[in-house]
């Protein structure tokens, strides 16, 4: 067998390492967590959209959105998706404007519903390590919180949303502006990991997933090299 070297020469019997080849027909998904949103003020809940807390980006979050734009402007993006929550649309806006793409809305990739802790209360309960929050992390399921979404429900809607996007964009690279819980769920599904193993994506970070009809390949997680620290 003849193998081509990096200099164009052919070698018999040589099998060199190579970069991962994106399978034909696959969709290349860049999962971008939204920028930092406004702080929750105790006793002043965020407005709700379809039962989900819907705060805008903070000033830092808008800066992070511009850094995402600079990072991805030359990445060959074919389509942009956002959720029904404004922090994803605001994060996507600079990139969409630069590329001249209109963001498409995928409701199934909105954040996990936190039941009685929606509207920002979740942040306080976790910061104070409320006993229910401790149990949630120990058991790795959201519905320890009263009224919160179950992993079965969350898994089902996220999986269906990924299927819709990939069916619409074979052989394309798609920027999906979404939420930390969603990114964690997608990568847990892709790897068969513990439910909360990937629930640590930073604001404005990029994770990468290659999706084929048969398999999901994780190609990156929590890349935030473009965001100043």
N, CA, C and O of each residue as an XYZ file, in Angstrom:
916
protein
N       0.846     -1.196      0.000
C       0.000      0.000      0.000
C       0.874      1.237      0.000
O       1.869      1.296      0.723
N       0.513      2.227     -0.806
C       1.249      3.490     -0.851
C       0.521      4.539     -0.024
O      -0.694      4.694     -0.147
N       1.261      5.268      0.826
C       0.701      6.313      1.672
C       1.388      7.628      1.341
O       2.610      7.680      1.205
N       0.595      8.695      1.211
C       1.156     10.007      0.904
C       1.660     10.671      2.171
O       0.923     10.745      3.154
N       2.907     11.163      2.178
C       3.452     11.876      3.327
C       3.009     13.324      3.274
O       2.388     13.755      2.303
N       3.333     14.092      4.341
C       2.930     15.492      4.385
C       3.607     16.310      3.294
O       3.151     17.407      2.971
N       4.680     15.793      2.731
C       5.380     16.510      1.660
C       4.971     16.008      0.277
O       5.582     16.375     -0.726
N       3.935     15.166      0.226
C       3.448     14.680     -1.043
C       4.154     13.438     -1.546
O       3.871     12.975     -2.651
N       5.080     12.881     -0.746
C       5.788     11.682     -1.159
C       4.956     10.459     -0.778
O       4.136     10.511      0.138
N       5.178      9.370     -1.488
C       4.438      8.134     -1.236
C       5.351      7.101     -0.576
O       6.474      6.866     -1.022
N       4.835      6.485      0.509
C       5.606      5.485      1.237
C       4.844      4.173      1.267
O       3.653      4.151      1.578
N       5.512      3.096      0.951
C       4.872      1.786      1.004
C       4.833      1.277      2.440
O       5.833      1.339      3.156
N       3.658      0.768      2.860
C       3.528      0.138      4.164
C       3.530      1.082      5.341
O       3.676      0.628      6.476
N       3.371      2.393      5.121
C       3.392      3.376      6.217
C       1.978      3.845      6.515
O       1.238      4.235      5.612
N       1.610      3.804      7.792
C       0.272      4.218      8.210
C       0.425      5.298      9.264
O       0.660      5.006     10.436
N       0.293      6.529      8.847
C       0.555      7.654      9.731
C      -0.724      8.119     10.424
O      -1.829      7.865      9.945
N      -0.561      8.801     11.553
C      -1.701      9.409     12.217
C      -2.259     10.532     11.348
O      -1.536     11.158     10.573
N      -3.538     10.767     11.492
C      -4.168     11.827     10.707
C      -5.233     12.511     11.544
O      -5.642     12.007     12.590
N      -5.670     13.655     11.074
C      -6.730     14.382     11.755
C      -8.059     13.653     11.579
O      -8.249     12.898     10.625
N      -8.966     13.891     12.509
C     -10.294     13.269     12.443
C     -11.015     13.732     11.177
O     -11.174     14.935     10.969
N     -11.451     12.808     10.335
C     -12.190     13.207      9.129
C     -13.680     13.326      9.443
O     -14.292     12.359      9.896
N     -14.260     14.480      9.212
C     -15.697     14.637      9.439
C     -16.434     13.744      8.452
O     -16.244     13.881      7.244
N     -17.271     12.833      8.937
C     -17.959     11.901      8.032
C     -18.844     12.629      7.017
O     -19.409     13.683      7.309
N     -18.949     12.060      5.851
C     -19.783     12.645      4.812
C     -21.233     12.730      5.284
O     -21.778     11.768      5.825
N     -21.840     13.879      5.074
C     -23.233     14.080      5.465
C     -23.435     14.530      6.891
O     -24.560     14.828      7.290
N     -22.355     14.587      7.680
C     -22.473     14.967      9.090
C     -22.774     16.459      9.240
O     -22.510     17.258      8.342
N     -23.329     16.810     10.391
C     -23.528     18.210     10.774
C     -22.522     18.552     11.861
O     -22.357     17.812     12.831
N     -21.861     19.673     11.687
C     -20.844     20.148     12.624
C     -21.496     21.207     13.505
O     -21.739     22.326     13.054
N     -21.778     20.861     14.750
C     -22.476     21.763     15.667
C     -21.495     22.439     16.613
O     -20.709     21.778     17.292
N     -21.551     23.764     16.648
C     -20.825     24.530     17.648
C     -21.845     24.990     18.681
O     -22.717     25.806     18.383
N     -21.733     24.469     19.878
C     -22.670     24.774     20.962
C     -22.077     25.887     21.812
O     -21.102     25.674     22.532
N     -22.665     27.071     21.728
C     -22.124     28.243     22.414
C     -23.022     28.599     23.590
O     -24.214     28.857     23.421
N     -22.441     28.610     24.774
C     -23.229     29.067     25.919
C     -23.352     30.583     25.842
O     -22.397     31.274     25.485
N     -24.526     31.094     26.176
C     -24.756     32.535     26.152
C     -23.784     33.277     27.066
O     -23.191     32.683     27.967
N     -23.628     34.569     26.829
C     -22.807     35.394     27.702
C     -23.432     35.566     29.074
O     -24.578     35.181     29.307
N     -22.665     36.145     29.969
C     -23.151     36.357     31.335
C     -24.439     37.178     31.319
O     -24.520     38.201     30.639
N     -25.436     36.730     32.066
C     -26.687     37.494     32.174
C     -26.671     38.343     33.444
O     -25.792     38.205     34.294
N     -27.658     39.213     33.548
C     -27.718     40.118     34.692
C     -27.835     39.345     36.001
O     -28.365     38.235     36.035
N     -27.343     39.936     37.058
C     -27.382     39.304     38.373
C     -28.807     39.225     38.902
O     -29.632     40.103     38.647
N     -29.075     38.167     39.635
C     -30.346     38.054     40.339
C     -30.271     38.844     41.632
O     -29.319     38.709     42.400
N     -31.273     39.664     41.865
C     -31.384     40.432     43.108
C     -32.459     39.770     43.963
O     -33.599     39.611     43.525
N     -32.098     39.393     45.163
C     -33.012     38.663     46.038
C     -34.352     39.380     46.156
O     -34.409     40.565     46.485
N     -35.417     38.652     45.885
C     -36.754     39.217     45.985
C     -37.244     39.893     44.729
O     -38.394     40.330     44.680
N     -36.399     39.995     43.698
C     -36.795     40.621     42.434
C     -36.573     39.613     41.316
O     -35.519     39.622     40.681
N     -37.543     38.749     41.066
C     -37.346     37.692     40.063
C     -37.236     38.249     38.646
O     -37.768     39.312     38.328
N     -36.535     37.503     37.818
C     -36.473     37.845     36.402
C     -37.856     37.670     35.779
O     -38.657     36.876     36.273
N     -38.146     38.395     34.707
C     -39.382     38.107     33.959
C     -39.318     36.689     33.397
O     -38.235     36.149     33.167
N     -40.478     36.100     33.180
C     -40.555     34.738     32.678
C     -40.999     34.722     31.221
O     -41.842     35.521     30.813
N     -40.435     33.818     30.447
C     -40.883     33.536     29.088
C     -41.182     32.049     29.014
O     -40.285     31.219     29.158
N     -42.443     31.716     28.789
C     -42.861     30.311     28.762
C     -42.416     29.565     30.014
O     -42.030     28.398     29.946
N     -42.470     30.245     31.157
C     -42.147     29.619     32.428
C     -40.676     29.575     32.770
O     -40.299     28.991     33.786
N     -39.834     30.181     31.945
C     -38.393     30.197     32.182
C     -37.924     31.613     32.498
O     -38.361     32.571     31.859
N     -37.034     31.749     33.485
C     -36.439     33.048     33.757
C     -35.745     33.580     32.516
O     -35.032     32.850     31.828
N     -35.962     34.866     32.233
C     -35.485     35.422     30.968
C     -34.749     36.747     31.160
O     -35.213     37.785     30.689
N     -33.601     36.721     31.851
C     -32.850     37.960     32.051
C     -32.075     38.344     30.795
O     -31.740     37.479     29.986
N     -31.787     39.638     30.624
C     -30.917     40.066     29.525
C     -29.457     39.836     29.880
O     -29.136     39.468     31.010
N     -28.584     40.051     28.923
C     -27.157     39.989     29.200
C     -26.725     41.161     30.070
O     -27.309     42.244     30.021
N     -25.698     40.923     30.858
C     -25.042     42.002     31.585
C     -24.110     42.743     30.636
O     -23.945     42.338     29.486
N     -23.499     43.829     31.111
C     -22.518     44.547     30.281
C     -21.375     43.619     29.895
O     -20.910     43.650     28.756
N     -20.913     42.784     30.847
C     -19.859     41.825     30.540
C     -20.341     40.810     29.511
O     -19.586     40.409     28.626
N     -21.590     40.400     29.628
C     -22.140     39.444     28.676
C     -22.124     39.967     27.251
O     -21.860     39.214     26.313
N     -22.403     41.252     27.082
C     -22.349     41.843     25.738
C     -20.915     41.870     25.223
O     -20.690     41.654     24.032
N     -19.955     42.126     26.080
C     -18.552     42.063     25.669
C     -18.186     40.638     25.232
O     -17.507     40.438     24.225
N     -18.649     39.661     26.004
C     -18.369     38.269     25.663
C     -18.984     37.905     24.313
O     -18.393     37.144     23.546
N     -20.156     38.441     24.023
C     -20.796     38.181     22.731
C     -19.937     38.696     21.580
O     -19.847     38.054     20.534
N     -19.315     39.839     21.770
C     -18.441     40.384     20.724
C     -17.186     39.515     20.551
O     -16.687     39.356     19.437
N     -16.687     38.961     21.646
C     -15.526     38.072     21.545
C     -15.890     36.790     20.797
O     -15.096     36.282     20.005
N     -17.091     36.269     21.049
C     -17.556     35.095     20.316
C     -17.620     35.407     18.823
O     -17.211     34.599     17.989
N     -18.133     36.575     18.505
C     -18.218     37.002     17.103
C     -16.841     37.026     16.447
O     -16.658     36.511     15.344
N     -15.886     37.624     17.131
C     -14.533     37.701     16.579
C     -13.950     36.300     16.372
O     -13.248     36.053     15.392
N     -14.242     35.401     17.288
C     -13.696     34.036     17.206
C     -14.307     33.265     16.040
O     -13.600     32.521     15.361
N     -15.599     33.428     15.798
C     -16.302     32.570     14.849
C     -16.586     33.218     13.496
O     -17.116     32.561     12.599
N     -16.246     34.478     13.337
C     -16.589     35.177     12.089
C     -15.992     34.496     10.866
O     -16.595     34.525      9.793
N     -14.828     33.887     11.004
C     -14.188     33.217      9.882
C     -14.260     31.713      9.945
O     -13.476     31.032      9.284
N     -15.190     31.168     10.731
C     -15.247     29.721     10.976
C     -16.119     28.965      9.979
O     -16.293     27.754     10.116
N     -16.667     29.646      8.989
C     -17.483     28.964      7.996
C     -18.853     28.564      8.498
O     -19.331     27.468      8.205
N     -19.484     29.443      9.248
C     -20.807     29.161      9.801
C     -21.862     29.260      8.698
O     -21.912     30.250      7.968
N     -22.698     28.236      8.582
C     -23.760     28.227      7.569
C     -25.113     28.667      8.119
O     -25.953     29.165      7.369
N     -25.329     28.488      9.413
C     -26.611     28.847     10.028
C     -26.386     29.135     11.501
O     -25.425     28.658     12.105
N     -27.290     29.926     12.068
C     -27.231     30.282     13.481
C     -28.579     29.968     14.115
O     -29.629     30.312     13.572
N     -28.538     29.315     15.265
C     -29.751     29.025     16.028
C     -29.659     29.672     17.409
O     -28.582     29.781     17.995
N     -30.819     30.095     17.909
C     -30.955     30.614     19.272
C     -32.163     29.932     19.901
O     -32.905     29.224     19.221
N     -32.361     30.145     21.197
C     -33.546     29.614     21.866
C     -34.570     30.732     22.021
O     -34.393     31.831     21.493
N     -35.634     30.440     22.745
C     -36.674     31.439     22.973
C     -36.280     32.455     24.045
O     -37.012     33.415     24.285
N     -35.133     32.253     24.690
C     -34.718     33.121     25.790
C     -33.731     34.167     25.296
O     -32.815     33.855     24.535
N     -33.917     35.398     25.726
C     -33.248     36.542     25.107
C     -31.730     36.533     25.253
O     -31.028     37.094     24.411
N     -31.220     35.912     26.297
C     -29.771     35.930     26.471
C     -29.034     35.193     25.352
O     -27.882     35.509     25.055
N     -29.694     34.210     24.731
C     -29.057     33.546     23.588
C     -29.120     34.427     22.348
O     -28.146     34.511     21.599
N     -30.249     35.079     22.123
C     -30.375     35.964     20.954
C     -29.411     37.136     21.056
O     -28.821     37.542     20.055
N     -29.246     37.685     22.258
C     -28.340     38.817     22.438
C     -26.885     38.394     22.243
O     -26.073     39.174     21.745
N     -26.554     37.166     22.632
C     -25.192     36.674     22.432
C     -24.915     36.416     20.956
O     -23.807     36.658     20.477
N     -25.910     35.929     20.241
C     -25.738     35.621     18.818
C     -25.742     36.865     17.935
O     -25.233     36.826     16.815
N     -26.303     37.958     18.420
C     -26.547     39.129     17.563
C     -25.302     39.662     16.852
O     -25.380     39.913     15.650
N     -24.155     39.852     17.520
C     -22.994     40.379     16.791
C     -22.534     39.467     15.654
O     -22.200     39.950     14.572
N     -22.513     38.153     15.890
C     -22.089     37.227     14.843
C     -23.095     37.212     13.698
O     -22.702     37.215     12.532
N     -24.376     37.196     14.013
C     -25.402     37.194     12.973
C     -25.298     38.437     12.098
O     -25.430     38.357     10.877
N     -25.059     39.591     12.732
C     -24.937     40.829     11.967
C     -23.720     40.806     11.062
O     -23.796     41.234      9.911
N     -22.601     40.313     11.566
C     -21.385     40.299     10.757
C     -21.510     39.347      9.574
O     -21.018     39.644      8.485
N     -22.169     38.195      9.781
C     -22.285     37.201      8.716
C     -23.498     37.414      7.823
O     -23.617     36.783      6.773
N     -24.397     38.300      8.235
C     -25.612     38.517      7.460
C     -26.573     37.348      7.517
O     -27.299     37.089      6.557
N     -26.584     36.636      8.642
C     -27.466     35.488      8.823
C     -28.582     35.831      9.809
O     -28.339     36.495     10.817
N     -29.788     35.386      9.524
C     -30.899     35.578     10.447
C     -30.982     34.377     11.379
O     -31.163     33.253     10.910
N     -30.855     34.585     12.686
C     -30.934     33.444     13.605
C     -32.286     32.740     13.541
O     -33.334     33.381     13.468
N     -32.240     31.432     13.569
C     -33.434     30.606     13.627
C     -33.681     30.218     15.083
O     -32.733     30.029     15.845
N     -34.938     30.100     15.465
C     -35.289     29.819     16.862
C     -35.621     28.339     17.025
O     -36.459     27.798     16.303
N     -34.955     27.691     17.982
C     -35.241     26.296     18.320
C     -35.671     26.237     19.790
O     -34.821     26.214     20.681
N     -36.994     26.213     20.049
C     -37.478     26.221     21.433
C     -37.006     25.024     22.255
O     -36.874     25.130     23.475
N     -36.753     23.894     21.608
C     -36.376     22.697     22.341
C     -35.026     22.786     23.025
O     -34.711     21.947     23.869
N     -34.218     23.787     22.683
C     -32.903     23.945     23.305
C     -32.884     25.035     24.371
O     -31.815     25.497     24.772
N     -34.079     25.448     24.836
C     -34.107     26.382     25.970
C     -33.615     25.645     27.219
O     -33.581     24.416     27.260
N     -33.242     26.417     28.222
C     -32.658     25.834     29.438
C     -33.639     24.913     30.152
O     -34.852     25.014     29.967
N     -33.097     24.011     30.971
C     -33.932     23.145     31.789
C     -34.835     24.008     32.668
O     -34.410     25.037     33.194
N     -36.083     23.574     32.817
C     -37.020     24.320     33.659
C     -36.782     23.976     35.125
O     -36.726     22.803     35.496
N     -36.644     25.002     35.948
C     -36.256     24.830     37.349
C     -37.423     24.943     38.318
O     -37.219     25.143     39.515
N     -38.635     24.819     37.814
C     -39.804     24.765     38.677
C     -39.917     25.951     39.620
O     -39.902     27.102     39.186
N     -40.030     25.667     40.913
C     -40.211     26.735     41.906
C     -38.961     27.596     42.072
O     -39.015     28.632     42.734
N     -37.852     27.190     41.492
C     -36.623     27.986     41.587
C     -36.351     28.797     40.324
O     -35.247     29.306     40.133
N     -37.353     28.916     39.470
C     -37.181     29.735     38.273
C     -37.140     31.225     38.632
O     -37.442     31.615     39.759
N     -36.762     32.040     37.652
C     -36.738     33.489     37.834
C     -35.500     34.000     38.545
O     -35.447     35.168     38.928
N     -34.492     33.137     38.729
C     -33.256     33.557     39.374
C     -33.039     32.982     40.751
O     -31.920     33.025     41.263
N     -34.092     32.436     41.377
C     -33.960     31.902     42.726
C     -32.957     30.751     42.787
O     -32.301     30.549     43.809
N     -32.841     30.009     41.711
C     -31.869     28.896     41.651
C     -30.471     29.382     42.031
O     -29.752     28.702     42.763
N     -30.092     30.545     41.540
C     -28.740     31.051     41.814
C     -28.515     31.247     43.317
O     -27.459     30.902     43.846
N     -29.504     31.794     43.983
C     -29.389     32.012     45.422
C     -29.315     30.680     46.161
O     -28.483     30.506     47.052
N     -30.178     29.748     45.796
C     -30.224     28.468     46.491
C     -28.908     27.704     46.338
O     -28.450     27.063     47.284
N     -28.302     27.769     45.157
C     -27.029     27.082     44.936
C     -25.897     27.802     45.659
O     -25.036     27.164     46.265
N     -25.901     29.137     45.591
C     -24.846     29.906     46.259
C     -24.837     29.648     47.761
O     -23.776     29.597     48.383
N     -26.024     29.486     48.335
C     -26.143     29.250     49.774
C     -26.090     27.763     50.120
O     -26.159     27.401     51.294
N     -25.967     26.898     49.109
C     -25.949     25.453     49.274
C     -27.127     24.970     50.118
O     -26.979     24.256     51.110
N     -28.300     25.398     49.666
C     -29.545     24.925     50.248
C     -29.548     23.389     50.255
O     -29.006     22.779     49.333
N     -30.144     22.753     51.271
C     -30.142     21.285     51.319
C     -30.706     20.620     50.070
O     -30.240     19.554     49.667
N     -31.700     21.241     49.459
C     -32.248     20.673     48.227
C     -31.221     20.777     47.106
O     -31.113     19.869     46.281
N     -30.466     21.874     47.066
C     -29.407     22.012     46.067
C     -28.330     20.948     46.272
O     -27.830     20.373     45.305
N     -27.978     20.690     47.523
C     -26.992     19.645     47.805
C     -27.483     18.285     47.297
O     -26.725     17.511     46.711
N     -28.747     18.022     47.534
C     -29.311     16.747     47.082
C     -29.347     16.684     45.560
O     -29.081     15.634     44.977
N     -29.673     17.796     44.917
C     -29.720     17.842     43.452
C     -28.367     17.457     42.856
O     -28.298     16.639     41.938
N     -27.294     18.048     43.380
C     -25.961     17.739     42.867
C     -25.546     16.305     43.204
O     -24.887     15.639     42.406
N     -25.932     15.841     44.378
C     -25.564     14.484     44.779
C     -26.255     13.437     43.908
O     -25.645     12.442     43.515
N     -27.528     13.671     43.613
C     -28.309     12.705     42.829
C     -28.240     12.982     41.328
O     -28.654     12.145     40.526
N     -27.727     14.137     40.946
C     -27.586     14.548     39.554
C     -28.915     14.450     38.803
O     -29.022     13.786     37.772
N     -29.912     15.126     39.348
C     -31.188     15.246     38.651
C     -31.859     16.549     39.070
O     -31.794     16.961     40.228
N     -32.504     17.181     38.096
C     -33.086     18.505     38.333
C     -34.368     18.449     39.142
O     -34.656     19.375     39.901
N     -35.155     17.366     38.995
C     -36.484     17.358     39.589
C     -36.492     17.094     41.089
O     -37.547     16.851     41.676
N     -35.310     17.140     41.710
C     -35.278     17.257     43.176
C     -35.878     18.607     43.572
O     -36.500     18.727     44.628
N     -35.693     19.619     42.726
C     -36.306     20.927     42.939
C     -37.807     20.784     42.693
O     -38.197     20.209     41.677
N     -38.659     21.286     43.584
C     -40.107     21.148     43.383
C     -40.555     21.737     42.038
O     -40.290     22.899     41.729
N     -41.233     20.911     41.260
C     -41.778     21.361     39.987
C     -40.793     21.416     38.841
O     -41.173     21.801     37.735
N     -39.528     21.043     39.062
C     -38.511     21.131     38.009
C     -38.662     19.993     37.002
O     -39.315     18.983     37.266
N     -38.044     20.188     35.850
C     -38.121     19.247     34.748
C     -37.321     17.982     35.058
O     -36.236     18.046     35.636
N     -37.862     16.856     34.672
C     -37.155     15.592     34.871
C     -36.102     15.408     33.785
O     -36.178     16.023     32.722
N     -35.119     14.554     34.064
C     -34.106     14.256     33.059
C     -34.716     13.576     31.842
O     -34.255     13.784     30.720
N     -35.737     12.775     32.049
C     -36.387     12.104     30.917
C     -37.005     13.129     29.984
O     -36.833     13.046     28.768
N     -37.724     14.093     30.541
C     -38.334     15.143     29.725
C     -37.280     16.004     29.041
O     -37.375     16.290     27.847
N     -36.282     16.410     29.805
C     -35.214     17.255     29.283
C     -34.464     16.547     28.160
O     -34.233     17.122     27.096
N     -34.090     15.309     28.403
C     -33.391     14.505     27.405
C     -34.203     14.419     26.121
O     -33.664     14.591     25.028
N     -35.498     14.153     26.252
C     -36.347     13.963     25.077
C     -36.436     15.203     24.213
O     -36.314     15.113     22.991
N     -36.646     16.359     24.822
C     -36.806     17.569     24.000
C     -35.480     18.034     23.418
O     -35.442     18.547     22.300
N     -34.385     17.860     24.166
C     -33.077     18.252     23.639
C     -32.676     17.342     22.483
O     -32.192     17.817     21.456
N     -32.876     16.048     22.647
C     -32.537     15.096     21.585
C     -33.344     15.389     20.319
O     -32.809     15.340     19.211
N     -34.626     15.690     20.487
C     -35.470     15.987     19.330
C     -35.032     17.273     18.636
O     -35.081     17.366     17.409
N     -34.603     18.265     19.416
C     -34.143     19.529     18.829
C     -32.864     19.331     18.025
O     -32.728     19.873     16.927
N     -31.924     18.555     18.569
C     -30.685     18.265     17.833
C     -31.017     17.530     16.535
O     -30.410     17.801     15.499
N     -31.965     16.615     16.583
C     -32.361     15.872     15.380
C     -32.939     16.806     14.326
O     -32.668     16.641     13.136
N     -33.733     17.784     14.749
C     -34.311     18.721     13.776
C     -33.232     19.571     13.110
O     -33.265     19.794     11.900
N     -32.290     20.037     13.901
C     -31.232     20.885     13.346
C     -30.348     20.092     12.390
O     -30.035     20.565     11.298
N     -29.950     18.907     12.787
C     -29.059     18.128     11.931
C     -29.755     17.686     10.648
O     -29.122     17.609      9.595
N     -31.052     17.395     10.727
C     -31.791     17.016      9.521
C     -31.863     18.172      8.528
O     -31.882     17.967      7.314
N     -31.902     19.382      9.065
C     -32.010     20.563      8.204
C     -30.666     21.028      7.647
O     -30.628     21.800      6.689
N     -29.545     20.556      8.248
C     -28.235     21.091      7.868
C     -27.179     20.009      7.664
O     -26.127     20.074      8.300
N     -27.415     19.017      6.804
C     -26.356     18.049      6.523
C     -25.191     18.733      5.817
O     -25.381     19.617      4.981
N     -23.977     18.303      6.172
C     -22.750     18.827      5.554
C     -22.534     20.318      5.841
O     -21.833     21.000      5.094
N     -23.129     20.813      6.908
C     -22.971     22.227      7.244
C     -22.477     22.397      8.676
O     -22.594     21.502      9.512
N     -21.919     23.582      8.927
C     -21.498     23.952     10.278
C     -22.518     24.935     10.833
O     -22.827     25.945     10.201
N     -23.037     24.635     12.013
C     -24.122     25.414     12.605
C     -23.699     25.914     13.979
O     -23.212     25.143     14.806
N     -23.886     27.200     14.214
C     -23.631     27.798     15.530
C     -24.941     27.805     16.310
O     -25.915     28.434     15.896
N     -24.960     27.106     17.433
C     -26.156     26.998     18.261
C     -25.900     27.726     19.573
O     -25.086     27.286     20.386
N     -26.593     28.838     19.777
C     -26.452     29.613     21.007
C     -27.494     29.104     21.996
O     -28.697     29.242     21.775
N     -27.018     28.518     23.082
C     -27.912     27.831     23.995
C     -27.461     28.033     25.441
O     -26.902     29.079     25.771
N     -27.696     27.056     26.296
C     -27.564     27.222     27.747
C     -26.664     26.145     28.341
O     -26.446     25.090     27.744
N     -26.149     26.439     29.534
C     -25.219     25.524     30.173
C     -25.811     24.147     30.434
O     -25.152     23.133     30.206
N     -27.042     24.108     30.909
C     -27.673     22.824     31.171
C     -27.889     22.023     29.903
O     -27.758     20.799     29.905
N     -28.221     22.711     28.818
C     -28.441     22.033     27.541
C     -27.133     21.450     27.012
O     -27.096     20.304     26.564
N     -26.065     22.236     27.063
C     -24.765     21.731     26.616
C     -24.366     20.513     27.435
O     -23.891     19.518     26.887
N     -24.559     20.592     28.747
C     -24.253     19.452     29.594
C     -25.056     18.222     29.219
O     -24.525     17.111     29.201
N     -26.335     18.416     28.919
C     -27.194     17.290     28.558
C     -26.791     16.686     27.217
O     -26.750     15.464     27.075
N     -26.494     17.534     26.234
C     -26.094     17.040     24.916
C     -24.819     16.196     25.020
O     -24.744     15.108     24.450
N     -23.832     16.696     25.739
C     -22.564     15.969     25.822
C     -22.685     14.719     26.682
O     -21.991     13.732     26.438
N     -23.552     14.747     27.678
C     -23.806     13.533     28.453
C     -24.445     12.465     27.569
O     -24.101     11.287     27.661
N     -25.383     12.885     26.707
C     -26.009     11.935     25.789
C     -24.988     11.390     24.800
O     -24.992     10.201     24.482
N     -24.114     12.268     24.317
C     -23.136     11.855     23.309
C     -22.120     10.868     23.861
O     -21.641      9.996     23.137
N     -21.791     11.003     25.137
C     -20.726     10.187     25.733
C     -21.231      9.079     26.644
O     -20.463      8.189     27.012
N     -22.499      9.114     27.012
C     -23.006      8.147     27.974
C     -22.458      8.360     29.371
O     -22.318      7.411     30.143
N     -22.146      9.616     29.697
C     -21.539      9.944     30.988
C     -22.586     10.095     32.086
O     -23.783      9.932     31.849
N     -22.117     10.408     33.286
C     -23.012     10.820     34.363
C     -23.831     12.016     33.893
O     -23.357     12.789     33.060
N     -25.062     12.192     34.411
C     -25.928     13.270     33.921
C     -25.335     14.670     34.018
O     -25.537     15.490     33.122
N     -24.600     14.956     35.102
C     -24.105     16.323     35.305
C     -22.613     16.466     34.986
O     -22.003     17.474     35.342
N     -22.027     15.484     34.327
C     -20.576     15.501     34.125
C     -20.088     16.701     33.318
O     -18.963     17.160     33.511
N     -20.929     17.213     32.412
C     -20.526     18.327     31.560
C     -21.292     19.612     31.882
O     -21.378     20.504     31.038
N     -21.846     19.717     33.082
C     -22.616     20.916     33.455
C     -21.714     22.019     33.984
O     -22.026     22.642     34.999
N     -20.585     22.269     33.298
C     -19.624     23.258     33.788
C     -19.173     24.219     32.689
O     -18.141     24.875     32.832
N     -19.929     24.309     31.596
C     -19.528     25.200     30.507
C     -19.558     26.656     30.962
O     -20.533     27.103     31.566
N     -18.486     27.395     30.672
C     -18.419     28.814     31.030
C     -19.261     29.653     30.072
O     -19.558     29.234     28.953
N     -19.638     30.840     30.532
C     -20.335     31.777     29.649
C     -19.485     32.060     28.423
O     -18.280     32.285     28.530
N     -20.117     32.047     27.258
C     -19.495     32.353     25.962
C     -18.518     31.290     25.493
O     -17.784     31.510     24.530
N     -18.494     30.143     26.154
C     -17.612     29.062     25.721
C     -18.215     28.328     24.532
O     -19.412     28.421     24.263
N     -17.354     27.592     23.823
C     -17.759     26.850     22.637
C     -17.454     25.367     22.848
O     -16.336     25.001     23.209
N     -18.449     24.525     22.622
C     -18.262     23.080     22.602
C     -18.638     22.595     21.212
O     -19.483     23.197     20.550
N     -18.019     21.514     20.770
C     -18.214     21.074     19.384
C     -18.668     19.629     19.334
O     -18.136     18.765     20.031
N     -19.666     19.386     18.493
C     -20.247     18.062     18.341
C     -20.438     17.767     16.855
O     -21.011     18.576     16.125
N     -19.957     16.607     16.411
C     -20.200     16.144     15.049
C     -21.316     15.108     15.110
O     -21.211     14.123     15.840
N     -22.383     15.328     14.346
C     -23.548     14.449     14.411
C     -23.765     13.778     13.057
O     -23.898     14.446     12.031
N     -23.798     12.443     13.073
C     -24.146     11.667     11.887
C     -25.466     10.950     12.161
O     -26.025     11.058     13.252
N     -25.946     10.233     11.184
C     -27.200      9.499     11.364
C     -27.061      8.400     12.412
O     -28.058      7.960     12.985
N     -25.823      7.952     12.669
C     -25.619      6.825     13.592
C     -24.885      7.187     14.868
O     -25.063      6.519     15.886
N     -24.057      8.237     14.840
C     -23.199      8.511     15.991
C     -23.045     10.009     16.228
O     -23.198     10.831     15.324
N     -22.730     10.331     17.497
C     -22.360     11.699     17.886
C     -20.914     11.664     18.357
O     -20.541     10.822     19.173
N     -20.098     12.587     17.839
C     -18.690     12.662     18.215
C     -18.416     13.985     18.921
O     -18.651     15.049     18.347
N     -17.927     13.936     20.145
C     -17.545     15.151     20.864
C     -16.151     15.559     20.404
O     -15.202     14.782     20.514
N     -16.029     16.785     19.886
C     -14.750     17.276     19.371
C     -14.182     18.420     20.216
O     -13.062     18.870     19.976
N     -14.942     18.886     21.195
C     -14.429     19.939     22.055
C     -15.432     20.300     23.125
O     -16.641     20.162     22.936
N     -14.914     20.771     24.267
C     -15.783     21.180     25.374
C     -15.205     22.411     26.062
O     -14.022     22.449     26.399
N     -16.047     23.408     26.263
C     -15.732     24.578     27.085
C     -14.504     25.340     26.583
O     -13.667     25.769     27.378
N     -14.403     25.505     25.279
C     -13.315     26.311     24.715
C     -13.658     27.791     24.916
O     -14.581     28.317     24.294
N     -12.906     28.440     25.786
C     -13.155     29.862     26.075
C     -11.885     30.675     25.893
O     -11.693     31.692     26.559
N     -11.014     30.227     24.989
C      -9.743     30.929     24.770
C      -9.930     32.338     24.246
O      -9.039     33.178     24.375
N     -11.096     32.602     23.649
C     -11.386     33.915     23.072
C     -11.928     34.914     24.105
O     -12.090     36.094     23.797
N     -12.205     34.452     25.309
C     -12.823     35.299     26.329
C     -11.750     35.726     27.333
O     -11.206     34.870     28.031
N     -11.428     37.008     27.430
C     -10.413     37.453     28.390
C     -10.798     37.095     29.815
O     -11.972     37.142     30.181
N      -9.818     36.742     30.604
C     -10.054     36.387     32.010
C      -9.625     37.544     32.937
O      -9.747     37.434     34.157
